[in-house]
Amino acid sequence: MTDLLRINLLLLAVVFPETARFCRADDAKTSSPASKLFVDDHWIESKSRVERVLHQPEKHPDNPLIKGDDPWAINPYCYGTVMYDAESSRFKLWYMSYNPGLPHAQRTPILYALSEDGVAWDRPHLGLIDFDGSTQNNILMNHYGYHDLYSPSVVKDDRDPDPERRYKMIWWDFPTGSQGYRDDGMCVAFSPDGIRWTKHPGNPVLSAKKQERSISDVMSVMYDSRAEKFVAYTKGWADPGPAFRQIVRTESTDFIHWSEPEVVLTHAFDEHDPQSYGMSVSQYESVYLGLLCSYKKPGNETIDIQLAVSHDNHEWDRVADQATFLPLGEDETWDDGMLFCAPLITHNDRVLIYYGGWSGPHNTSRRRAGIGLASLRKDRFVSLDAGPEEGLITTRPLPDASGSLLINADAKGGSIRVEALGPDGDPLPGFTAADCRPLTEDGIAQRVSWKDHNSLPQVQTGVKLRFLLRNASLYSFLSQNPN
């Protein structure tokens, strides 16, 4: 074992614990308690003397984890999906490469990789697709033969009774001919193992109509366990087309028949709010989070990542006044031009974001790509921060709040106290700030208690919570009903 490998394994033991819950199609339908995040004011009735702060994830020191060092994958990037498969105890990655200079048939392959730790990736020789006379490569699929393909996106669906449809993929392709942009659209395929794929004979299942309520060639799919539907988010074009790029949404119950696309995020098309180039969406705790590719045109034509939030998987808002969530790399680095993200994964107390990075902006052809990893602690996308003057945050009534109260906060060097309020807005007896034992540590699941109580009171109309902060940051809260 090399010294570098030992260091990586030691870092993984600390940063990426083994027990995990991943955002994927076979997550249990939302029934267990879910954190309520302060990424927006959805849970807040009032607040004072606090500031909302966006927290950027930390990029892995070994990035890029996958480089363009295979002749059949010159520019690997994450148009794609990463998931952890509990059955095999491995991370699985579906991605693509753009291979300028290669013959057309080999220019945009869909590829597959495996990892035991999420950092060191094995690109297995699958024996499926010929490349220059050999099948010893990790290519899963090529396009139909008429045009480059884009945006493979995969879900694992253990609900499907047909084992041959356990894995489901969407991607953008041209199934029937090379008639310009006349037969392009969203194609689907099914697989028992994520490796051997059968293309649906009726592709494309959703065609581009060259109008505002229409899909385009950057897409990502997720399974919404609340609605029990598959939902795809794609790049679209504003009218009069092509005015600028925006985000559209379509949904399906069977992965074949999809709804008419609807516009969910549009733009002012100026330097503050230029346009978007796709968005991957994850069902995360009590919300839906989008990793929005913000395309700076007008501007320098770079693409970085902003954070978006929805509470119903339909209506979307940008977080923190459209501030950058995942930034570009420094000048002259591998990811200084464009970023594209896979849906995020929660891994015990970490959030993992795999992304494709390009070394040049959209308007240059001389660029190279790779795949990297960024991460942050669970729920710590956004905090409400207070300084030495006490800040107050009061929630709206929470009918489901009961049992133990846990908060994700950094109160080291400060303090946080919590009051439970009745319908009239007054603190309930025994649940005042004076009764609360102050929290003064940094932790993702700090238990709140009062002098005579370790659990929240039962209030028929729903208890309100008032957080009192000094020199502290509050990210989220969670109530756990013991029943």
N, C-alpha and C positions, 0 to 999 in steps of 0.2 A: 504494500500500500504506500503510495507516494505521500509526501508531506502535504501537498496541496489537497489531495483527497481527504486526508485526516482532518485538515482545517475545514473543508466543506462539510464533512459529516458532523463535526462539532458544531458548526454554525447551524446546520439543519436541526440538530437536536434541541437547540435553544429557540430558533426562530420558527421552525415548522414542526410542531408536535405531531405525533403519529395519529392520535384520534382526531376524526374530522367529520364535518358535515358539509356537503358540497351542493351548490346550486345546480340542479340538473332536473331532467324530466321525471325521474322517479322519486323526487323528494316527497315525503308524506304531505298530504293535503294539510294546509295550515290549521293546526289544532293545538300545538304546544305554544307556550308563551313566546311572544316575539318582542324584541326590543323596539322602543319608540325613539326614533332618531330626531335630532334637532337640525336636520339639514334645511328645514324650512319652518314656517310658523304653524304647520298643520295642527299640532297638539297644544299650541300656546294660546291662551286667552289674553294675557298681557305680559309685558316684560319691561324692565327699566334698568339702566346702568349696566347693561351687558352688551357685548359686541360679538357678532357672528364671525367665526374665523374658519376658513377653509384650510384643510391640512393635506398637503401633497404626499403621495406615497414615496417610499424610498426605493430607488433602483438597485437591483442586485449588483454587487461588485464584479461579478464574472460576466456581466452582459457584454456582447450578445451570447445567449446560451446556445443558440443554433446559428451557425454561419453558413455562408454560401460556398461551402467547400466540397460539394458533390457536383459533378458535371451535369447532372440532370436537375439540380436545384441551385441555380446560381444566385438567385435572390429570394430566399425563403422569408415569408412574412405572414403575419397573423391576421389576414383574412382567414378566420378559422375558429376552432373551438378547443378548449382544454377542459378535461374533466378527470375526476378521480374515480376509478372503478373499484368498488369495494370487493367485488368477486375475485379480482386478480391482484388486488392491493397495489395497483399501479396508476400513475397518471397516464392519460392518453391524449394525444395531440393530433388534430387534423388541421392541416395548413396548406398553403399553396406556394408556388414560386413563379416569378416572372423571369423568363429566360431569353433576353434579347440576343439575337444572333443565331439561335438554334432554329432548326426547321419548324415550320408552323405547328406541326402535329405535336412537338415536344415543348412548346413555349409556355404553357400554363398548366402543369400537372397538379393534381391533388395528392398530398403526401401524408405519411403517417409516422408517428414517433411514440416511444414509450419511455417512461422514467419511473424509478422507484422513489426518488426524493423530490422531484419537481425541478431539479437543477441540472443534473447530468442526464442527457437524453440519448437514447439508443434509436438509431434509424434502421430498423430491421430490413433485411432482404426478403421481400414478400414473394417474389417469383410470379408476379401477376402481369406486369406490363413490360414490354420490350423497350429497352433504350440502347441504341447502337449495338444490337445483336445480343444483349444480355438482359435477363430479368432479375439480376441480382441488384435490386434497388428497392426503395421504399415508396414507390409510386403506386397509388391505389387506383387512379382513374385519370384519363385524359378527356378532352372535350370531344364533342360529336364529330369534329373534323372540319367545321366550317369557320369557326371564329374562336378567339380566346375565351376561356371560361373565367369566372370570378366568384369569390366569396363563398367557398364551401362552409357550411355551418351545420353542426350535428347535435342531436339530442338522443339520449338513451331513454327508452320508454318501456319500463317493465310492466306497464298496465296492458299493453297490447297482447291479446291472447295468442297471436301468431308469432312464434319465435323467429320466423324469417324477417319480421318487421321490428325487431327489438331496437335496432338503431335506425334513425331517420336523418336524412340529409337534405338540405336545400342548397342550390347553387345557381348561378346565372350562366345560361348557355344558349346555343342556337341549334335546336334539334333537327330541323328539317331542310335547311339549305343555306346558301350563302347569299341571300337576297338583301344585302345591306343589313339594316336594323329593322327587318320586317317580321322575323319569326323568333325574336329573342324573348326571353322571359325566365320566370322562376321554374327550375326543374327540381324534381325530387327523386330520391333513390332510397332503397331499404336494404338492411343488412342484418344477419343474425349475430355478427361478431364485431362489426365496425370495420372490417377489413374487406370482405367479399361483398360487393354491392351490386344490386339489380336496379337498373334505371327504370322508372315508371314508363310504360309504353305510351302514355298519353301526354308526355312532356311537350311543351311547357304547361304546367298546371295553372299558371297565371301569366298572361302576356302583357307586354308593355303596350300602352295605348297612346303614348306620346301626348299625354295631357296631364293636368295637375294631379288628378286622383289616379295615379299610376305608379307602379314600381319602376325601379331602375337597377343598375348592375352592382350595387353594394348592398349586402343584405346579411341579416343575422336572425336566427330563430331561437325561441325559448318556449318552455312549457309553463303555463300559468296554472298552478295547482288550485288556486281559488276558483277561477272560472272554468277549469278543466278544458282548456283550449290551448292549441299551439298558436303562438303569435310571432309574426315576422315583422321586423322593422327594416326598411330599406331606404336607400337614397331615392329621392324623387326630384321633380323639376317644377318650379313655380310657373304659372301662366303669366304672360304669353311665353310659352316654352321655346327654347330653354332660357328662361330669365335668370334663375339661380337655383342652386341645389337646396333641398330641404328634406325633412323626414316624413315618410308615410308608413302606415301600419295596416296589416291585414291579418286575419285570424282564420283558424280551421279547427274542426273537431276530428277529422280523419286524415289530415296531412295531404289530401289530394284536392279537395274542394275548398277554395279560399274566398274570403269576403272581398267586396270591392274595396280597394285601398282608400284610406282616409288620411288627410294631412294632419299631423300631430305637432310638428314643430316647424315654424317658418321663420324668416329673418327679415331684418330691415335692409339688408344688403348694403351696409355701409362698413366703415373700418371698425366700429365697435361691435357690430353684429353682422359679419359678412355672409357666410353661408355654411352649410354642413356637408360632410362627405360620408354619412352613415352613422349608425348608433347601435351598439350592442346593449342589450337589456338583460338584467338579472332580477329575479324575485329575491329580495334580500330582507330578512326579518319582516317588519310590518309594512315595508314600502317596495317600490320598484325603482331600481337605479339604472340610469342610462349613462354609458360612456360615449359621449358625443364627439365625433371627429369634427373639430372646428376648422374650416378651410378658410384661410386668410386671403380671400379674393373678393373685394378689393383689398390689397395689401401685398405681402411678399410671397404669397402662394405656399406658405408652409401650412402644416396641419398638426395641431396639438389637441389635447383631450380636455373637454369640459365635463362637468358632472350635471346630470339632469335627474329630476325626481318626479314620480307619480304615485298617487295613492289608490288608483283604480286601474292602472295599465291602459288608460286612454288619454287623460288630460296630463300634460307635462309642463314643467317649469324648469328653467335653468337655476342652478344653485350659485349663491354668492356672487350675484351680479355678473355672471358669465366669466368669472375668474378662471384661470388655467388650473386644472386639477393635475393632469400628468403633463409636465413640460417637455419640450424638446431638449436634446442633449446640447452641450456646449458646442460652439462652432468647430467644424472640422472633426466631429465625432460621428460614429456610425448612425446615430438617431437624431441628427440635427435638422432634418428636413420635414419628415412626415411620420405620424404615428397612427396605427390602427389597432384596436383592442379586441381581444376575445372577451366574452362575458366573464365577469369576475367570479372567483371561487372563495368561499369562506372555509378556512382550514383551521379548526379549533379557535385559537385566539388571533389568527391572522387573516387578512384579506389578500388574495393573490390576484394580480393583474398581469396576464401575459399579453405582450404587445409586439406588433411588427414595427420596426423602425427603418426609416430610409435616410440615407446620407445627403439627400438633396430635396428641394421643394418640388411641387407638382409641375412647375413649368421648366424643368430641366430633365434631360434624358440621361445624363451622366451621373448616375447614382447607384448605390448598392444597398442591400437590405439584410436584415437579420432579425432574430426573435429574442426578446428579452423578457425580464420579469421585474415587476415592482410590487411592493407590498406595504401594508400598514396594519396597525392593530385593529382588532374587531370593533366595528361601529365608529371608528375615529376618522370619519370623513370631514365632519364639521363639528365645531364646539361653540358653545356660548360662554364667553369669558367675562369675568369680573375682575376689577382691580381692587385696591385697598378700600374703596367705597363700596358698601354692600350692594350687590346686584340682586334683583328679584325676578323670578320666572314663575308665573302661575299658569297651570294647565287648564284646559277646558275640562268639564266633567268627564270622568273615565269610568263608564259603567262596568268594564271588565277588570278594573283594578282591585285586586284582593290578594291576600297571602303576603309573602315576603316582598319587600321592595329592594331591588338592586339597582345601583347606578354605576355607569361607566364615566369616570371622572378623574381628573388630576387635581387633587387638592393639596399636594405636597407644598408646604410653605404658605398654606392658607387654610380655608375650612369651607365645608358645605353642611348646611342643616336643611331639614325638610319638615314642612308642616302639612298636615292633612286637613282640608277645609270642607265644611258642610255646604249645603245648598245656598246659604246666605253669604258665603264667602268668608266666614269667620273660622278660625282654627277650632277644631274639635277638642274637647277636654282630654288631656293626656297626650295630645298630638301637636302641641305647640312647638315653636322653635326653642323655647326654654326647656322643653321636655326632651328634645332630640339630642342624641349623643353626636357631637360633631365628627364629620369624616375629614381626615387630614392626610390621607395617603393618595397614591397614584395606583389605580386598579380598574380593571374592566368590569368587575362584578362585586362592588362594595355594598355590603348589606346595611340598610338603614334601620335603626332601632330608636325607641324612645325609652324613658325611664321605666315605664310599666308595660311596654308593648314591643313585641318583635314583629308584628304583622300589621297590615293596613286595616283600618276600620271598615265595616260593612255599611255603605250608604246606598239607599235604594235608588236614588237618582244619579248616583255616580260620584265618587270622591274626586275632589280637585287636589292637586299637589302644588305647594309653593316651595320653590327652591331658593335658599338664601346663600349667596356665594360671596366669598372674599378671597381675592388672589387665587382664583381657581377656574378650571375649565370643565364644563359639563357637556358630555357627548350624547348620552342616551339614558333611558331608564327602562326597567323591566319589572313587572309584578308577576310573582309565581304563586298560583293557587295550589295549596297542598292537596286539594282534591282532584 
